[in-house]
Amino acid sequence: MPVWRRTIDLRPAVEIFQASGDIPATAEKAVEIIEQSGWLADTPYPDTLRDHLNGLKQARDQIDYEFVFESIYDVADEDQVWIKTFH
């Protein structure tokens, strides 16, 4: 069973998407939450994670958002970070 060193709760970002379908607003909230989580200071891959967050900020549709988020999930798995997206 995996051991997660950190949990990041992205449910507020998901709720924006569910309420409005607004990808830029969803991405903005997700980036804000991740930046405030302290993960960037803790990861051995801060430049990679920052690049992915910048890519997320540029997402304009769900395909772009999901494509970039797959890379964020890869870093999260490497760093043992659980990204919570639903209740």
N, CA, C and O atoms as a printed pandas DataFrame, in Angstrom:
     atom_number atom_name residue_name chain_id  residue_number  x_coord  y_coord  z_coord
0              1         N          MET        A               1    0.838   -1.173    0.000
1              2        CA          MET        A               1    0.000    0.000    0.000
2              3         C          MET        A               1    0.890    1.246    0.000
3              4         O          MET        A               1    1.825    1.338    0.795
4              5         N          PRO        A               2    0.602    2.213   -0.895
5              6        CA          PRO        A               2    1.441    3.416   -0.970
6              7         C          PRO        A               2    1.358    4.241    0.307
7              8         O          PRO        A               2    0.341    4.260    1.001
8              9         N          VAL        A               3    2.451    4.912    0.588
9             10        CA          VAL        A               3    2.502    5.853    1.700
10            11         C          VAL        A               3    2.608    7.246    1.089
11            12         O          VAL        A               3    3.551    7.533    0.352
12            13         N          TRP        A               4    1.654    8.099    1.389
13            14        CA          TRP        A               4    1.631    9.456    0.835
14            15         C          TRP        A               4    2.213   10.420    1.857
15            16         O          TRP        A               4    1.761   10.469    3.001
16            17         N          ARG        A               5    3.212   11.180    1.445
17            18        CA          ARG        A               5    3.863   12.139    2.333
18            19         C          ARG        A               5    3.076   13.451    2.445
19            20         O          ARG        A               5    3.242   14.204    3.404
20            21         N          ARG        A               6    2.228   13.710    1.462
21            22        CA          ARG        A               6    1.483   14.962    1.423
22            23         C          ARG        A               6    0.177   14.713    0.665
23            24         O          ARG        A               6    0.135   13.921   -0.277
24            25         N          THR        A               7   -0.868   15.389    1.081
25            26        CA          THR        A               7   -2.140   15.359    0.359
26            27         C          THR        A               7   -2.485   16.780   -0.050
27            28         O          THR        A               7   -2.418   17.708    0.756
28            29         N          ILE        A               8   -2.850   16.936   -1.305
29            30        CA          ILE        A               8   -3.271   18.242   -1.814
30            31         C          ILE        A               8   -4.724   18.115   -2.239
31            32         O          ILE        A               8   -5.068   17.296   -3.091
32            33         N          ASP        A               9   -5.552   18.920   -1.646
33            34        CA          ASP        A               9   -6.998   18.866   -1.876
34            35         C          ASP        A               9   -7.387   19.823   -3.004
35            36         O          ASP        A               9   -7.471   21.035   -2.806
36            37         N          LEU        A              10   -7.621   19.262   -4.178
37            38        CA          LEU        A              10   -8.011   20.067   -5.339
38            39         C          LEU        A              10   -9.520   20.094   -5.554
39            40         O          LEU        A              10   -9.991   20.517   -6.609
40            41         N          ARG        A              11  -10.273   19.647   -4.562
41            42        CA          ARG        A              11  -11.732   19.660   -4.719
42            43         C          ARG        A              11  -12.286   21.045   -5.026
43            44         O          ARG        A              11  -13.235   21.134   -5.806
44            45         N          PRO        A              12  -11.756   22.139   -4.461
45            46        CA          PRO        A              12  -12.294   23.453   -4.849
46            47         C          PRO        A              12  -12.134   23.749   -6.345
47            48         O          PRO        A              12  -13.000   24.388   -6.943
48            49         N          ALA        A              13  -11.052   23.296   -6.940
49            50        CA          ALA        A              13  -10.868   23.483   -8.383
50            51         C          ALA        A              13  -11.859   22.622   -9.167
51            52         O          ALA        A              13  -12.447   23.075  -10.149
52            53         N          VAL        A              14  -12.035   21.395   -8.728
53            54        CA          VAL        A              14  -12.991   20.496   -9.387
54            55         C          VAL        A              14  -14.411   21.070   -9.305
55            56         O          VAL        A              14  -15.187   20.982  -10.256
56            57         N          GLU        A              15  -14.726   21.648   -8.165
57            58        CA          GLU        A              15  -16.061   22.238   -7.988
58            59         C          GLU        A              15  -16.297   23.398   -8.960
59            60         O          GLU        A              15  -17.417   23.584   -9.434
60            61         N          ILE        A              16  -15.260   24.173   -9.258
61            62        CA          ILE        A              16  -15.391   25.240  -10.260
62            63         C          ILE        A              16  -15.737   24.629  -11.609
63            64         O          ILE        A              16  -16.632   25.111  -12.304
64            65         N          PHE        A              17  -15.027   23.568  -11.978
65            66        CA          PHE        A              17  -15.301   22.922  -13.261
66            67         C          PHE        A              17  -16.714   22.342  -13.302
67            68         O          PHE        A              17  -17.423   22.491  -14.298
68            69         N          GLN        A              18  -17.114   21.686  -12.225
69            70        CA          GLN        A              18  -18.452   21.085  -12.196
70            71         C          GLN        A              18  -19.548   22.140  -12.280
71            72         O          GLN        A              18  -20.594   21.904  -12.885
72            73         N          ALA        A              19  -19.314   23.298  -11.677
73            74        CA          ALA        A              19  -20.332   24.353  -11.662
74            75         C          ALA        A              19  -20.403   25.125  -12.979
75            76         O          ALA        A              19  -21.477   25.549  -13.404
76            77         N          SER        A              20  -19.240   25.302  -13.620
77            78        CA          SER        A              20  -19.230   26.206  -14.776
78            79         C          SER        A              20  -18.582   25.645  -16.033
79            80         O          SER        A              20  -18.826   26.149  -17.130
80            81         N          GLY        A              21  -17.761   24.609  -15.891
81            82        CA          GLY        A              21  -17.028   24.088  -17.037
82            83         C          GLY        A              21  -15.907   25.008  -17.493
83            84         O          GLY        A              21  -15.346   24.822  -18.573
84            85         N          ASP        A              22  -15.585   25.990  -16.681
85            86        CA          ASP        A              22  -14.581   27.009  -17.025
86            87         C          ASP        A              22  -13.175   26.457  -16.764
87            88         O          ASP        A              22  -12.708   26.435  -15.625
88            89         N          ILE        A              23  -12.516   26.018  -17.823
89            90        CA          ILE        A              23  -11.184   25.417  -17.691
90            91         C          ILE        A              23  -10.152   26.431  -17.195
91            92         O          ILE        A              23   -9.407   26.104  -16.271
92            93         N          PRO        A              24  -10.064   27.643  -17.754
93            94        CA          PRO        A              24   -9.068   28.581  -17.223
94            95         C          PRO        A              24   -9.255   28.874  -15.727
95            96         O          PRO        A              24   -8.269   28.959  -14.994
96            97         N          ALA        A              25  -10.479   29.024  -15.273
97            98        CA          ALA        A              25  -10.725   29.285  -13.845
98            99         C          ALA        A              25  -10.384   28.050  -13.011
99           100         O          ALA        A              25   -9.849   28.168  -11.909
100          101         N          THR        A              26  -10.693   26.881  -13.534
101          102        CA          THR        A              26  -10.354   25.635  -12.844
102          103         C          THR        A              26   -8.847   25.499  -12.711
103          104         O          THR        A              26   -8.336   25.182  -11.637
104          105         N          ALA        A              27   -8.135   25.743  -13.814
105          106        CA          ALA        A              27   -6.675   25.645  -13.808
106          107         C          ALA        A              27   -6.063   26.672  -12.865
107          108         O          ALA        A              27   -5.128   26.362  -12.126
108          109         N          GLU        A              28   -6.583   27.879  -12.890
109          110        CA          GLU        A              28   -6.070   28.931  -12.010
110          111         C          GLU        A              28   -6.193   28.522  -10.540
111          112         O          GLU        A              28   -5.261   28.705   -9.757
112          113         N          LYS        A              29   -7.341   27.971  -10.179
113          114        CA          LYS        A              29   -7.557   27.538   -8.797
114          115         C          LYS        A              29   -6.646   26.362   -8.447
115          116         O          LYS        A              29   -6.075   26.322   -7.357
116          117         N          ALA        A              30   -6.508   25.408   -9.365
117          118        CA          ALA        A              30   -5.639   24.254   -9.111
118          119         C          ALA        A              30   -4.198   24.700   -8.887
119          120         O          ALA        A              30   -3.532   24.225   -7.966
120          121         N          VAL        A              31   -3.718   25.612   -9.728
121          122        CA          VAL        A              31   -2.346   26.116   -9.589
122          123         C          VAL        A              31   -2.193   26.849   -8.256
123          124         O          VAL        A              31   -1.195   26.667   -7.558
124          125         N          GLU        A              32   -3.168   27.667   -7.905
125          126        CA          GLU        A              32   -3.128   28.398   -6.634
126          127         C          GLU        A              32   -3.011   27.437   -5.446
127          128         O          GLU        A              32   -2.203   27.647   -4.542
128          129         N          ILE        A              33   -3.822   26.393   -5.464
129          130        CA          ILE        A              33   -3.808   25.418   -4.363
130          131         C          ILE        A              33   -2.457   24.703   -4.294
131          132         O          ILE        A              33   -1.894   24.533   -3.213
132          133         N          ILE        A              34   -1.947   24.291   -5.440
133          134        CA          ILE        A              34   -0.662   23.575   -5.467
134          135         C          ILE        A              34    0.462   24.493   -4.997
135          136         O          ILE        A              34    1.323   24.076   -4.223
136          137         N          GLU        A              35    0.455   25.742   -5.464
137          138        CA          GLU        A              35    1.501   26.677   -5.048
138          139         C          GLU        A              35    1.456   26.936   -3.542
139          140         O          GLU        A              35    2.500   27.076   -2.907
140          141         N          GLN        A              36    0.271   26.997   -2.978
141          142        CA          GLN        A              36    0.130   27.262   -1.547
142          143         C          GLN        A              36    0.379   26.029   -0.677
143          144         O          GLN        A              36    0.497   26.141    0.543
144          145         N          SER        A              37    0.458   24.865   -1.298
145          146        CA          SER        A              37    0.604   23.621   -0.541
146          147         C          SER        A              37    2.007   23.401    0.021
147          148         O          SER        A              37    2.181   22.605    0.943
148          149         N          GLY        A              38    2.992   24.084   -0.513
149          150        CA          GLY        A              38    4.369   23.853   -0.108
150          151         C          GLY        A              38    5.077   22.781   -0.911
151          152         O          GLY        A              38    6.265   22.533   -0.707
152          153         N          TRP        A              39    4.365   22.150   -1.814
153          154        CA          TRP        A              39    4.944   21.057   -2.603
154          155         C          TRP        A              39    6.139   21.536   -3.428
155          156         O          TRP        A              39    7.140   20.826   -3.522
156          157         N          LEU        A              40    6.051   22.722   -4.023
157          158        CA          LEU        A              40    7.159   23.218   -4.845
158          159         C          LEU        A              40    8.459   23.320   -4.053
159          160         O          LEU        A              40    9.536   23.073   -4.596
160          161         N          ALA        A              41    8.368   23.674   -2.798
161          162        CA          ALA        A              41    9.560   23.793   -1.966
162          163         C          ALA        A              41   10.094   22.434   -1.535
163          164         O          ALA        A              41   11.247   22.317   -1.120
164          165         N          ASP        A              42    9.262   21.418   -1.633
165          166        CA          ASP        A              42    9.584   20.095   -1.111
166          167         C          ASP        A              42   10.022   19.100   -2.186
167          168         O          ASP        A              42   10.676   18.104   -1.876
168          169         N          THR        A              43    9.669   19.358   -3.434
169          170        CA          THR        A              43    9.965   18.406   -4.500
170          171         C          THR        A              43   11.413   18.513   -4.971
171          172         O          THR        A              43   11.971   19.610   -5.006
172          173         N          PRO        A              44   12.024   17.386   -5.331
173          174        CA          PRO        A              44   13.344   17.466   -5.944
174          175         C          PRO        A              44   13.262   17.901   -7.415
175          176         O          PRO        A              44   14.285   18.025   -8.088
176          177         N          TYR        A              45   12.041   18.129   -7.902
177          178        CA          TYR        A              45   11.809   18.511   -9.304
178          179         C          TYR        A              45   11.070   19.838   -9.406
179          180         O          TYR        A              45   10.070   19.909  -10.121
180          181         N          PRO        A              46   11.513   20.895   -8.723
181          182        CA          PRO        A              46   10.731   22.141   -8.727
182          183         C          PRO        A              46   10.599   22.772  -10.113
183          184         O          PRO        A              46    9.550   23.328  -10.440
184          185         N          ASP        A              47   11.646   22.693  -10.924
185          186        CA          ASP        A              47   11.570   23.292  -12.260
186          187         C          ASP        A              47   10.571   22.550  -13.135
187          188         O          ASP        A              47    9.806   23.166  -13.877
188          189         N          THR        A              48   10.582   21.230  -13.044
189          190        CA          THR        A              48    9.637   20.422  -13.809
190          191         C          THR        A              48    8.206   20.703  -13.363
191          192         O          THR        A              48    7.319   20.907  -14.193
192          193         N          LEU        A              49    7.987   20.712  -12.066
193          194        CA          LEU        A              49    6.645   20.982  -11.555
194          195         C          LEU        A              49    6.199   22.383  -11.941
195          196         O          LEU        A              49    5.051   22.569  -12.344
196          197         N          ARG        A              50    7.078   23.372  -11.829
197          198        CA          ARG        A              50    6.741   24.744  -12.218
198          199         C          ARG        A              50    6.378   24.805  -13.702
199          200         O          ARG        A              50    5.421   25.486  -14.070
200          201         N          ASP        A              51    7.122   24.107  -14.557
201          202        CA          ASP        A              51    6.792   24.062  -15.994
202          203         C          ASP        A              51    5.401   23.490  -16.215
203          204         O          ASP        A              51    4.638   24.005  -17.032
204          205         N          HIS        A              52    5.067   22.428  -15.489
205          206        CA          HIS        A              52    3.740   21.820  -15.635
206          207         C          HIS        A              52    2.650   22.777  -15.156
207          208         O          HIS        A              52    1.591   22.869  -15.777
208          209         N          LEU        A              53    2.902   23.488  -14.058
209          210        CA          LEU        A              53    1.914   24.455  -13.564
210          211         C          LEU        A              53    1.734   25.598  -14.564
211          212         O          LEU        A              53    0.618   26.077  -14.763
212          213         N          ASN        A              54    2.814   26.030  -15.183
213          214        CA          ASN        A              54    2.697   27.063  -16.221
214          215         C          ASN        A              54    1.901   26.548  -17.410
215          216         O          ASN        A              54    1.110   27.284  -18.000
216          217         N          GLY        A              55    2.110   25.289  -17.758
217          218        CA          GLY        A              55    1.323   24.682  -18.837
218          219         C          GLY        A              55   -0.147   24.596  -18.472
219          220         O          GLY        A              55   -1.017   24.811  -19.316
220          221         N          LEU        A              56   -0.423   24.284  -17.221
221          222        CA          LEU        A              56   -1.815   24.200  -16.764
222          223         C          LEU        A              56   -2.489   25.566  -16.871
223          224         O          LEU        A              56   -3.656   25.658  -17.249
224          225         N          LYS        A              57   -1.757   26.622  -16.539
225          226        CA          LYS        A              57   -2.307   27.974  -16.648
226          227         C          LYS        A              57   -2.693   28.325  -18.084
227          228         O          LYS        A              57   -3.561   29.167  -18.314
228          229         N          GLN        A              58   -2.043   27.677  -19.042
229          230        CA          GLN        A              58   -2.308   27.952  -20.450
230          231         C          GLN        A              58   -3.411   27.076  -21.038
231          232         O          GLN        A              58   -3.810   27.280  -22.184
232          233         N          ALA        A              59   -3.904   26.113  -20.280
233          234        CA          ALA        A              59   -4.949   25.209  -20.782
234          235         C          ALA        A              59   -6.215   25.994  -21.084
235          236         O          ALA        A              59   -6.672   26.798  -20.271
236          237         N          ARG        A              60   -6.768   25.753  -22.249
237          238        CA          ARG        A              60   -7.984   26.453  -22.662
238          239         C          ARG        A              60   -9.171   25.510  -22.863
239          240         O          ARG        A              60  -10.307   25.953  -23.030
240          241         N          ASP        A              61   -8.895   24.212  -22.845
241          242        CA          ASP        A              61   -9.988   23.254  -22.954
242          243         C          ASP        A              61   -9.645   22.031  -22.117
243          244         O          ASP        A              61   -8.533   21.906  -21.603
244          245         N          GLN        A              62  -10.606   21.138  -21.989
245          246        CA          GLN        A              62  -10.444   19.976  -21.117
246          247         C          GLN        A              62   -9.329   19.053  -21.593
247          248         O          GLN        A              62   -8.638   18.443  -20.778
248          249         N          ILE        A              63   -9.151   18.949  -22.893
249          250        CA          ILE        A              63   -8.086   18.088  -23.433
250          251         C          ILE        A              63   -6.719   18.615  -23.007
251          252         O          ILE        A              63   -5.870   17.848  -22.553
252          253         N          ASP        A              64   -6.504   19.924  -23.153
253          254        CA          ASP        A              64   -5.234   20.525  -22.723
254          255         C          ASP        A              64   -5.024   20.320  -21.226
255          256         O          ASP        A              64   -3.943   19.929  -20.785
256          257         N          TYR        A              65   -6.070   20.588  -20.455
257          258        CA          TYR        A              65   -5.997   20.479  -18.996
258          259         C          TYR        A              65   -5.605   19.061  -18.589
259          260         O          TYR        A              65   -4.687   18.875  -17.791
260          261         N          GLU        A              66   -6.292   18.069  -19.131
261          262        CA          GLU        A              66   -6.015   16.674  -18.760
262          263         C          GLU        A              66   -4.628   16.238  -19.216
263          264         O          GLU        A              66   -3.943   15.497  -18.511
264          265         N          PHE        A              67   -4.212   16.701  -20.401
265          266        CA          PHE        A              67   -2.880   16.348  -20.903
266          267         C          PHE        A              67   -1.796   16.839  -19.951
267          268         O          PHE        A              67   -0.891   16.084  -19.594
268          269         N          VAL        A              68   -1.883   18.094  -19.541
269          270        CA          VAL        A              68   -0.888   18.654  -18.625
270          271         C          VAL        A              68   -0.992   17.997  -17.251
271          272         O          VAL        A              68    0.023   17.720  -16.611
272          273         N          PHE        A              69   -2.221   17.749  -16.802
273          274        CA          PHE        A              69   -2.373   17.195  -15.460
274          275         C          PHE        A              69   -1.799   15.789  -15.350
275          276         O          PHE        A              69   -1.379   15.383  -14.267
276          277         N          GLU        A              70   -1.772   15.048  -16.432
277          278        CA          GLU        A              70   -1.130   13.725  -16.401
278          279         C          GLU        A              70    0.333   13.855  -15.987
279          280         O          GLU        A              70    0.847   13.018  -15.244
280          281         N          SER        A              71    1.003   14.898  -16.465
281          282        CA          SER        A              71    2.400   15.130  -16.091
282          283         C          SER        A              71    2.525   15.531  -14.629
283          284         O          SER        A              71    3.482   15.145  -13.958
284          285         N          ILE        A              72    1.563   16.302  -14.131
285          286        CA          ILE        A              72    1.563   16.681  -12.718
286          287         C          ILE        A              72    1.361   15.441  -11.855
287          288         O          ILE        A              72    2.007   15.290  -10.817
288          289         N          TYR        A              73    0.464   14.551  -12.283
289          290        CA          TYR        A              73    0.251   13.296  -11.550
290          291         C          TYR        A              73    1.530   12.459  -11.517
291          292         O          TYR        A              73    1.820   11.813  -10.510
292          293         N          ASP        A              74    2.297   12.467  -12.614
293          294        CA          ASP        A              74    3.550   11.704  -12.639
294          295         C          ASP        A              74    4.525   12.215  -11.579
295          296         O          ASP        A              74    5.150   11.427  -10.869
296          297         N          VAL        A              75    4.650   13.545  -11.478
297          298        CA          VAL        A              75    5.535   14.116  -10.456
298          299         C          VAL        A              75    4.979   13.806   -9.068
299          300         O          VAL        A              75    5.731   13.488   -8.146
300          301         N          ALA        A              76    3.674   13.898   -8.928
301          302        CA          ALA        A              76    3.042   13.602   -7.634
302          303         C          ALA        A              76    3.328   12.166   -7.206
303          304         O          ALA        A              76    3.650   11.914   -6.045
304          305         N          ASP        A              77    3.214   11.242   -8.124
305          306        CA          ASP        A              77    3.510    9.842   -7.792
306          307         C          ASP        A              77    4.962    9.686   -7.349
307          308         O          ASP        A              77    5.248    8.998   -6.368
308          309         N          GLU        A              78    5.856   10.315   -8.063
309          310        CA          GLU        A              78    7.280   10.244   -7.726
310          311         C          GLU        A              78    7.548   10.831   -6.338
311          312         O          GLU        A              78    8.372   10.317   -5.581
312          313         N          ASP        A              79    6.840   11.913   -6.020
313          314        CA          ASP        A              79    7.031   12.613   -4.745
314          315         C          ASP        A              79    6.140   12.096   -3.623
315          316         O          ASP        A              79    6.168   12.627   -2.512
316          317         N          GLN        A              80    5.354   11.067   -3.907
317          318        CA          GLN        A              80    4.417   10.500   -2.925
318          319         C          GLN        A              80    3.414   11.553   -2.441
319          320         O          GLN        A              80    3.172   11.709   -1.244
320          321         N          VAL        A              81    2.845   12.263   -3.407
321          322        CA          VAL        A              81    1.834   13.286   -3.120
322          323         C          VAL        A              81    0.490   12.785   -3.635
323          324         O          VAL        A              81    0.345   12.458   -4.813
324          325         N          TRP        A              82   -0.485   12.730   -2.742
325          326        CA          TRP        A              82   -1.837   12.343   -3.115
326          327         C          TRP        A              82   -2.600   13.587   -3.522
327          328         O          TRP        A              82   -2.665   14.552   -2.760
328          329         N          ILE        A              83   -3.179   13.579   -4.715
329          330        CA          ILE        A              83   -3.970   14.703   -5.193
330          331         C          ILE        A              83   -5.430   14.291   -5.078
331          332         O          ILE        A              83   -5.918   13.434   -5.813
332          333         N          LYS        A              84   -6.105   14.927   -4.137
333          334        CA          LYS        A              84   -7.498   14.606   -3.845
334          335         C          LYS        A              84   -8.402   15.459   -4.746
335          336         O          LYS        A              84   -8.322   16.687   -4.753
336          337         N          THR        A              85   -9.266   14.765   -5.508
337          338        CA          THR        A              85  -10.121   15.488   -6.450
338          339         C          THR        A              85  -11.609   15.230   -6.233
339          340         O          THR        A              85  -12.439   15.884   -6.864
340          341         N          PHE        A              86  -11.961   14.296   -5.358
341          342        CA          PHE        A              86  -13.376   14.043   -5.102
342          343         C          PHE        A              86  -13.557   13.586   -3.662
343          344         O          PHE        A              86  -12.611   13.183   -2.984
344          345         N          HIS        A              87  -14.801   13.664   -3.227
345          346        CA          HIS        A              87  -15.131   13.344   -1.825
346          347         C          HIS        A              87  -15.135   11.853   -1.592
347          348         O          HIS        A              87  -15.391   11.403   -0.475
